[in-house]
Amino acid sequence: MSRKQGSSRPRVTVIGAGSWGTTFGKILADGGANVTMWARRPEHAQEIAQAKRNSLYLPGINLPREMTATHHLSEALEGAEQVYLSIPSQAVRQNLKAVRPLVSLTDAPIVSLMKGVERRTGLRMSQVIEQELHCDPARIAVASGPNLALEIAREQPTAAVISSTSQETADAVARRARNHYFRTFVNTDVIGTEFGGVLKNLIAVAIGIVDGVGYGENTKASIITRGLVEMTDFAVAYGAQPETLQGLAGLGDLIATCQSPLSRNNTAGRLLGQGYSFQDVVKQMDQTAEGLASVAPVLQLARDVGVAMPIVEQVKMVLDGTMNPRDIAPHLTTDDDTPMGERTQNGQAGGGGALWRSLQRALDQFRNGGRGPSGN
């Protein structure tokens, strides 16, 4: 299971062979790289390497011949020019302890494909990577956007954002992670890019809940719109640029995750709305729904900076079994009859079409070749 063909092609490694990790490996291979996947189970690695299939997580998808796999971490990382991490967020720290000695003598960019915060510490994934790998944050990048794995594996066109505190690192990863169906944009707002990917999962759980209950499009549209306000308020309080939440990593990912049955977080919420307990939902999910693990740490982070997140608060109440799913209407419920401003953008009332402006900015990014007016 070694890399033999196409020695002139750059060598990259993806740690984690679930649906998103494998899909990103396909993106990289279709973009011109030789890709080695690391899979925890030997039989899983063997199927990818020999049959060019991942029947458990991507049924019906043929993988490129430039992809191989191994369950030996040292073999997977040998000669890697870029390393991509696609591991459940709560298992990242443990897995990185084994990765550290294998990448410590290289300067290969480390790219997070993960969308979660660590439950115990509330740290973003790039912060956990920096701590455990003892590496310069300028070497770390994150990828985020409206990226449902199966659609991309079927080569349906989409886009993503590559973010790093180093413009050079972001550009290098973006050049590698693109092909005829996957377009990458860049920015240096790692905080906004990561929190966009985390927070949209929580809103998607809320959408799933109301979908499972049987509420209609008005309810869902209201929650999505107010959810974007919560996401932006939270991220900006932690130093993000508001424009990031109005782009692919925020609004774009929010729309895709909330509306698609392919979304694991939407599916988990729908099961909760149908009356399943939290424990039953976890048992039924064949892959991790990151939003479920992120609710509690995100709420603690919100309290730390005084940001109100009523949608996420009520999702937690449903998870805890203290609220009937039919009672969830977090954007409407209030004990205060005082008329409130809509606060459509960054805490300002009466934004006058802020959502349309957000959509327009996303369209402008496409037209301007991936860079908005500020270079993001």
C-alpha positions as CSV (number, residue, x, y, z in Angstrom):
1,M,0.0,0.0,0.0
2,S,2.8,2.4,-0.9
3,R,2.7,5.3,-3.3
4,K,4.1,4.0,-6.5
5,Q,2.6,5.8,-9.5
6,G,3.1,9.3,-10.6
7,S,6.2,10.2,-8.7
8,S,6.0,13.8,-10.1
9,R,2.7,14.3,-8.5
10,P,2.8,15.9,-5.0
11,R,2.2,13.6,-2.1
12,V,-0.5,14.4,0.4
13,T,-2.0,12.5,3.4
14,V,-5.5,12.5,4.8
15,I,-5.8,11.2,8.4
16,G,-9.3,9.8,8.8
17,A,-11.3,7.8,6.2
18,G,-14.9,8.6,6.9
19,S,-17.1,10.2,4.3
20,W,-15.6,13.7,4.5
21,G,-12.0,12.5,4.8
22,T,-12.4,10.2,1.8
23,T,-14.2,12.8,-0.2
24,F,-11.4,15.3,0.4
25,G,-8.9,12.7,-0.6
26,K,-10.8,12.3,-3.9
27,I,-10.8,16.1,-4.3
28,L,-7.0,16.2,-3.9
29,A,-6.4,13.2,-6.2
30,D,-8.6,14.7,-8.9
31,G,-6.6,17.9,-8.5
32,G,-3.3,16.3,-9.3
33,A,-2.0,14.8,-6.1
34,N,-1.0,11.3,-5.0
35,V,-3.1,10.7,-1.9
36,T,-2.6,8.3,1.0
37,M,-5.5,7.8,3.4
38,W,-5.0,6.7,7.0
39,A,-7.8,4.4,8.2
40,R,-8.1,3.1,11.7
41,R,-9.2,-0.4,10.6
42,P,-7.0,-2.6,8.3
43,E,-10.0,-3.9,6.3
44,H,-11.2,-0.4,5.7
45,A,-7.8,0.7,4.4
46,Q,-7.5,-2.4,2.2
47,E,-10.8,-1.7,0.5
48,I,-9.8,1.8,-0.4
49,A,-6.3,0.8,-1.6
50,Q,-7.3,-2.3,-3.6
51,A,-11.0,-1.9,-4.6
52,K,-10.9,1.9,-4.8
53,R,-14.1,2.0,-2.8
54,N,-15.3,3.1,0.6
55,S,-18.5,1.2,0.7
56,L,-19.3,2.0,4.4
57,Y,-19.2,5.8,4.0
58,L,-19.4,6.5,0.3
59,P,-21.4,3.7,-1.3
60,G,-21.4,3.7,-5.1
61,I,-18.4,6.0,-5.5
62,N,-15.4,5.0,-7.5
63,L,-12.2,6.4,-6.0
64,P,-9.3,7.6,-8.2
65,R,-6.4,5.3,-8.9
66,E,-4.1,8.0,-7.4
67,M,-5.7,7.2,-3.9
68,T,-4.3,4.5,-1.7
69,A,-4.7,3.8,2.0
70,T,-3.0,2.2,5.0
71,H,-3.7,1.6,8.7
72,H,-0.1,2.4,9.6
73,L,0.2,6.0,10.5
74,S,4.0,6.2,9.8
75,E,3.4,4.8,6.3
76,A,0.6,7.2,5.6
77,L,2.7,10.3,6.6
78,E,5.9,9.3,4.9
79,G,6.9,12.0,2.4
80,A,3.7,14.0,2.8
81,E,3.9,17.6,1.5
82,Q,0.5,18.5,3.1
83,V,-1.4,16.7,5.8
84,Y,-5.2,16.9,6.1
85,L,-7.0,15.9,9.4
86,S,-10.5,14.5,9.3
87,I,-11.1,13.0,12.7
88,P,-14.1,13.4,15.1
89,S,-13.4,16.6,17.1
90,Q,-13.5,14.9,20.5
91,A,-10.9,12.4,19.4
92,V,-8.4,14.8,17.8
93,R,-6.1,15.4,20.7
94,Q,-5.6,11.7,21.4
95,N,-4.9,11.0,17.7
96,L,-2.5,13.9,17.4
97,K,-0.2,12.6,20.1
98,A,0.7,9.8,17.6
99,V,1.0,12.2,14.7
100,R,3.4,14.7,16.4
101,P,6.7,12.8,16.1
102,L,6.0,11.9,12.5
103,V,5.5,15.6,11.4
104,S,7.8,17.4,13.8
105,L,10.8,17.4,11.4
106,T,8.8,18.7,8.4
107,D,7.2,22.0,7.5
108,A,4.2,20.5,5.8
109,P,1.0,22.5,6.2
110,I,-1.5,20.8,8.6
111,V,-5.0,21.3,7.4
112,S,-8.1,20.8,9.6
113,L,-11.2,19.5,7.8
114,M,-13.0,19.3,11.1
115,K,-16.0,21.4,12.4
116,G,-16.2,21.2,16.1
117,V,-14.9,22.5,19.4
118,E,-13.3,20.4,22.1
119,R,-15.9,19.7,24.8
120,R,-13.5,19.9,27.7
121,T,-11.6,23.1,26.8
122,G,-13.9,24.9,24.3
123,L,-10.9,25.2,22.0
124,R,-11.2,25.3,18.2
125,M,-9.6,22.5,16.2
126,S,-6.7,24.7,15.0
127,Q,-5.9,25.6,18.6
128,V,-5.9,21.9,19.6
129,I,-3.6,21.2,16.6
130,E,-1.2,23.9,17.6
131,Q,-1.1,22.7,21.2
132,E,-0.6,19.0,20.4
133,L,1.7,19.3,17.4
134,H,3.7,22.1,19.0
135,C,3.8,23.9,15.6
136,D,3.7,27.4,14.3
137,P,0.1,28.5,13.8
138,A,1.2,29.9,10.4
139,R,1.6,26.3,9.3
140,I,-2.0,25.5,10.1
141,A,-5.0,25.9,7.8
142,V,-8.7,25.1,8.0
143,A,-11.1,24.3,5.3
144,S,-14.8,25.1,5.5
145,G,-17.9,25.7,3.3
146,P,-21.1,24.2,2.0
147,N,-19.5,20.8,1.6
148,L,-21.9,17.8,1.9
149,A,-19.6,14.9,1.3
150,L,-21.7,12.6,-1.0
151,E,-22.6,15.4,-3.3
152,I,-19.0,16.4,-3.8
153,A,-18.0,12.7,-4.2
154,R,-20.5,12.7,-7.1
155,E,-18.5,15.7,-8.5
156,Q,-21.4,18.1,-8.1
157,P,-19.8,21.6,-8.2
158,T,-19.2,23.5,-5.0
159,A,-16.7,25.8,-3.3
160,A,-14.9,26.1,0.1
161,V,-12.8,28.5,2.0
162,I,-9.2,27.8,3.0
163,S,-8.1,29.9,5.9
164,S,-4.8,30.4,7.7
165,T,-3.1,33.2,9.6
166,S,-0.5,32.9,6.9
167,Q,-1.6,34.0,3.5
168,E,1.2,31.9,2.0
169,T,-0.1,28.8,3.7
170,A,-3.8,29.5,2.7
171,D,-2.7,30.0,-0.9
172,A,-0.6,26.8,-1.0
173,V,-3.4,24.7,0.3
174,A,-6.0,26.3,-1.9
175,R,-3.9,25.6,-5.0
176,R,-3.7,21.9,-4.1
177,A,-7.3,21.5,-3.0
178,R,-9.1,22.4,-6.2
179,N,-10.2,20.8,-9.4
180,H,-12.9,21.1,-12.0
181,Y,-15.7,20.5,-9.6
182,F,-14.3,22.0,-6.3
183,R,-13.2,25.6,-6.1
184,T,-11.3,27.1,-3.2
185,F,-11.3,30.7,-1.9
186,V,-8.9,32.0,0.7
187,N,-8.9,34.3,3.8
188,T,-6.9,34.9,6.9
189,D,-9.8,34.9,9.4
190,V,-9.3,31.5,11.0
191,I,-11.6,32.4,13.9
192,G,-14.5,33.3,11.7
193,T,-14.0,30.4,9.3
194,E,-13.8,27.8,12.1
195,F,-16.7,29.2,14.2
196,G,-18.9,29.4,11.0
197,G,-18.3,25.6,10.5
198,V,-19.1,24.9,14.2
199,L,-22.1,27.1,14.8
200,K,-24.0,26.2,11.6
201,N,-24.1,22.6,12.9
202,L,-26.1,23.8,16.0
203,I,-28.6,25.7,13.9
204,A,-28.9,22.6,11.6
205,V,-29.9,20.5,14.6
206,A,-32.6,23.1,15.4
207,I,-33.9,22.9,11.8
208,G,-33.9,19.1,12.0
209,I,-35.9,19.3,15.2
210,V,-38.6,21.5,13.8
211,D,-38.6,19.4,10.6
212,G,-39.1,16.2,12.7
213,V,-42.0,17.9,14.6
214,G,-43.6,18.7,11.2
215,Y,-43.3,22.5,11.2
216,G,-43.0,24.2,7.8
217,E,-40.9,26.5,5.7
218,N,-41.8,29.7,7.6
219,T,-40.5,28.3,10.9
220,K,-37.3,27.0,9.3
221,A,-36.6,30.2,7.3
222,S,-37.1,32.2,10.5
223,I,-34.6,30.0,12.5
224,I,-32.0,30.1,9.7
225,T,-32.2,33.9,9.5
226,R,-32.0,34.4,13.3
227,G,-29.4,31.6,13.5
228,L,-27.1,33.6,11.2
229,V,-27.5,36.6,13.6
230,E,-26.5,34.3,16.6
231,M,-23.5,32.9,14.6
232,T,-22.3,36.4,13.7
233,D,-22.7,37.9,17.1
234,F,-20.8,35.0,18.7
235,A,-18.0,34.8,16.2
236,V,-17.4,38.6,16.1
237,A,-17.3,38.6,20.0
238,Y,-14.3,36.2,19.6
239,G,-12.5,38.3,17.1
240,A,-13.9,37.1,13.7
241,Q,-14.6,39.4,10.8
242,P,-18.4,39.7,10.2
243,E,-17.9,39.3,6.4
244,T,-16.6,35.7,7.0
245,L,-20.0,34.7,8.5
246,Q,-21.7,36.2,5.4
247,G,-19.6,34.0,3.1
248,L,-19.1,30.4,2.2
249,A,-18.0,29.4,5.7
250,G,-21.0,30.9,7.4
251,L,-24.1,31.6,5.3
252,G,-23.2,29.1,2.6
253,D,-22.5,26.2,5.0
254,L,-25.6,27.2,7.0
255,I,-27.9,26.9,4.0
256,A,-26.4,23.6,2.8
257,T,-26.4,22.0,6.3
258,C,-29.9,23.1,7.2
259,Q,-31.7,22.1,4.0
260,S,-30.1,18.8,3.1
261,P,-31.1,15.3,4.4
262,L,-27.5,14.4,3.8
263,S,-26.5,16.5,6.8
264,R,-25.8,14.4,9.8
265,N,-26.7,17.3,12.1
266,N,-30.0,17.8,10.4
267,T,-30.7,14.1,10.6
268,A,-29.9,14.0,14.3
269,G,-32.2,17.0,14.9
270,R,-35.0,15.4,12.9
271,L,-34.8,12.2,15.1
272,L,-35.0,14.4,18.2
273,G,-38.0,16.1,16.8
274,Q,-39.7,12.7,16.2
275,G,-39.3,11.9,19.9
276,Y,-36.1,9.9,20.1
277,S,-34.0,10.5,23.1
278,F,-30.5,11.9,22.8
279,Q,-29.0,8.5,23.6
280,D,-31.2,6.8,21.0
281,V,-30.1,9.4,18.4
282,V,-26.4,8.7,19.1
283,K,-27.0,5.0,18.7
284,Q,-28.7,5.4,15.3
285,M,-26.1,7.7,13.8
286,D,-23.4,5.7,11.9
287,Q,-21.1,8.8,11.9
288,T,-20.5,11.7,14.3
289,A,-23.0,14.6,14.3
290,E,-20.5,17.3,15.5
291,G,-23.3,19.7,16.5
292,L,-24.5,17.4,19.3
293,A,-21.1,17.5,21.1
294,S,-20.6,21.2,20.5
295,V,-23.8,22.6,22.1
296,A,-22.6,22.7,25.7
297,P,-19.1,24.1,25.1
298,V,-20.4,26.7,22.6
299,L,-23.0,27.9,25.1
300,Q,-20.3,28.2,27.8
301,L,-18.2,30.2,25.4
302,A,-21.2,32.4,24.6
303,R,-21.8,33.1,28.3
304,D,-18.2,34.0,28.8
305,V,-18.5,36.9,26.4
306,G,-22.1,37.8,27.2
307,V,-23.6,36.7,23.8
308,A,-27.3,35.5,23.9
309,M,-27.9,32.4,21.8
310,P,-31.6,31.5,22.3
311,I,-31.7,29.0,19.5
312,V,-28.8,27.0,20.8
313,E,-30.1,27.3,24.4
314,Q,-33.4,25.6,23.3
315,V,-31.5,22.9,21.3
316,K,-29.7,22.1,24.6
317,M,-33.0,21.9,26.4
318,V,-34.3,19.4,23.9
319,L,-31.1,17.4,24.1
320,D,-31.4,17.4,27.9
321,G,-35.1,16.3,27.7
322,T,-36.3,19.4,29.5
323,M,-38.2,20.8,26.5
324,N,-40.8,19.2,24.3
325,P,-39.5,19.5,20.7
326,R,-42.9,20.9,19.7
327,D,-42.2,23.9,21.9
328,I,-39.0,24.9,20.2
329,A,-39.4,28.3,18.6
330,P,-36.3,30.1,19.9
331,H,-36.4,33.0,17.5
332,L,-40.0,33.8,18.6
333,T,-40.1,33.0,22.3
334,T,-39.6,35.8,24.8
335,D,-40.8,36.8,28.2
336,D,-40.4,40.5,27.2
337,D,-43.3,42.1,25.3
338,T,-41.1,45.2,24.4
339,P,-40.8,45.5,20.7
340,M,-37.2,44.6,19.6
341,G,-35.1,45.6,16.6
342,E,-34.4,42.8,14.2
343,R,-30.6,43.2,14.6
344,T,-30.0,41.8,11.1
345,Q,-26.3,42.6,11.0
346,N,-23.7,42.7,13.8
347,G,-26.1,43.8,16.5
348,Q,-27.6,46.7,14.5
349,A,-31.3,47.0,14.1
350,G,-33.0,47.8,10.8
351,G,-30.2,46.5,8.6
352,G,-32.4,46.9,5.5
353,G,-31.6,43.8,3.4
354,A,-28.6,42.5,5.2
355,L,-29.3,38.9,4.2
356,W,-29.5,39.9,0.5
357,R,-26.2,41.8,0.9
358,S,-24.7,38.6,2.3
359,L,-25.9,36.6,-0.7
360,Q,-24.6,39.3,-3.0
361,R,-21.2,39.2,-1.4
362,A,-21.0,35.5,-1.9
363,L,-21.8,35.9,-5.6
364,D,-19.3,38.7,-5.9
365,Q,-16.6,36.4,-4.5
366,F,-17.2,34.0,-7.3
367,R,-17.1,36.7,-9.9
368,N,-13.9,38.2,-8.5
369,G,-12.0,34.9,-8.6
370,G,-12.1,34.1,-4.9
371,R,-11.2,37.4,-3.3
372,G,-13.7,39.9,-2.0
373,P,-13.0,43.7,-1.8
374,S,-10.8,43.2,1.3
375,G,-8.9,40.3,-0.2
376,N,-10.7,37.6,1.8
